[in-house]
Amino acid sequence: MRLADKVALITGAGSGMGKAAALLFAAEGAAVAVIDIDEAAALEVAREITNRGGKAFGMRADVSNPADAERMVEETVKRFGKLNVLYNNAGIEGEANLTARFSVEGFDRVIGINLRGVWLGMKYAIPHMIKAGGGSIINTSSTAGLSGVKGGCAYAAAKHGVIGLTKTAALEYGRRNIRVNAICPGPIATPLLERIAAYQKSREVTVESMGANTPMGRPGAPEEIAKVALFLASDEASYANGGIFAIDGGQTAS
Ligand SMILES: NC(=O)c1ccc[n+]([C@@H]2O[C@H](COP(=O)([O-])OP(=O)(O)OC[C@H]3O[C@@H](n4cnc5c(N)ncnc54)[C@H](O)[C@@H]3O)[C@@H](O)[C@H]2O)c1
């Protein structure tokens, strides 16, 4: 069991990569706080874990809301006694529009969830990790955090920002034994990617065709990201700090 006796909080754990990570972390012995803005989805994933004999609870929280972010951390510590792992995974694709056409509300929404939400998670979790003698934080960026995205100015800005937050916290808390790393997934077959494909239906874009553009010729599976998150969460990654891990089938290699 690679996460025996650890307590992990995962945001956006009701779907996609967060759900895959919640199931995997629990199977590896972690007690998991399954957090999502979609309460029913969070409760369902937590139920799936407990039905399999694991430890979990589900809770609704909007990561962009400071009170919710604080509550999700406090509730985790109340239920499980400590916090060792924070996986800031929740995110939205947001509006698809050119920079000059992007709406102000749409920009603020993407930045609020995908960037401020990551900072808020760290803000409230870090004091508990210091108390626990250390911890591991995994932040979800994207290949859109490494290069621009046509039609996704807010998404690219937020995901680049996540890398800045990750590197800064890694510098600040390394001596407290808190490791902070980011994962930059390429196209991963989740409901989010299905929604992006659906917007572009007229051009016959599919999840498969988005994956076909990577050097590996296929989209990734959520479990392939969850396994990297598991490694970063575990003590096996004891010297990994401030790392930005592109897990993208080679998409950003050129
Ligand atoms: N799928 C991809 O190809 C891809 C690629 C790179 C990065 N990402 C990033 O990976 C992360 C997970 O994406 P996914 O593809 O699994 O998406 P998904 O839509 O399947 O799951 C995201 C989950 O986050 C939840 N969520 C949304 N807003 C929230 C909020 N304000 N507070 C709490 N929960 C919220 C949703 O309800 C959903 O359950 C996101 O940060 C996304 O930007 C995805």
The ligand as a Gaussian input file, in Angstrom:
#p B3LYP/6-31G(d) Opt

LIG

0 1
 N       -9.146000      16.182000     -20.019000
 C       -8.102000      16.782000     -20.534000
 O       -7.751000      16.545000     -21.693000
 C       -7.286000      17.735000     -19.690000
 C       -6.023000      18.113000     -20.170000
 C       -5.228000      18.960000     -19.384000
 C       -5.676000      19.392000     -18.154000
 N       -6.914000      19.023000     -17.710000
 C       -7.300000      19.479000     -16.373000
 O       -7.485000      18.346000     -15.558000
 C       -8.413000      18.648000     -14.504000
 C       -9.487000      17.577000     -14.438000
 O      -10.179000      17.589000     -15.669000
 P      -11.052000      16.370000     -16.240000
 O      -10.699000      16.275000     -17.671000
 O      -10.956000      15.202000     -15.354000
 O      -12.505000      17.081000     -16.177000
 P      -13.949000      16.607000     -15.707000
 O      -14.871000      17.658000     -16.206000
 O      -14.191000      15.195000     -16.068000
 O      -13.842000      16.682000     -14.115000
 C      -13.660000      17.911000     -13.458000
 C      -14.436000      17.894000     -12.155000
 O      -14.222000      19.160000     -11.502000
 C      -15.452000      19.565000     -10.942000
 N      -15.464000      21.021000     -10.757000
 C      -15.663000      21.972000     -11.712000
 N      -15.661000      23.178000     -11.155000
 C      -15.462000      23.013000      -9.834000
 C      -15.389000      23.895000      -8.729000
 N      -15.535000      25.224000      -8.881000
 N      -15.169000      23.384000      -7.496000
 C      -15.057000      22.046000      -7.322000
 N      -15.144000      21.157000      -8.320000
 C      -15.337000      21.636000      -9.566000
 C      -16.504000      19.095000     -11.926000
 O      -17.799000      19.024000     -11.322000
 C      -15.952000      17.744000     -12.350000
 O      -16.456000      16.713000     -11.524000
 C       -8.911000      20.054000     -14.790000
 O       -8.170000      20.973000     -14.013000
 C       -8.590000      20.249000     -16.275000
 O       -8.417000      21.600000     -16.613000
 C       -7.728000      18.212000     -18.455000

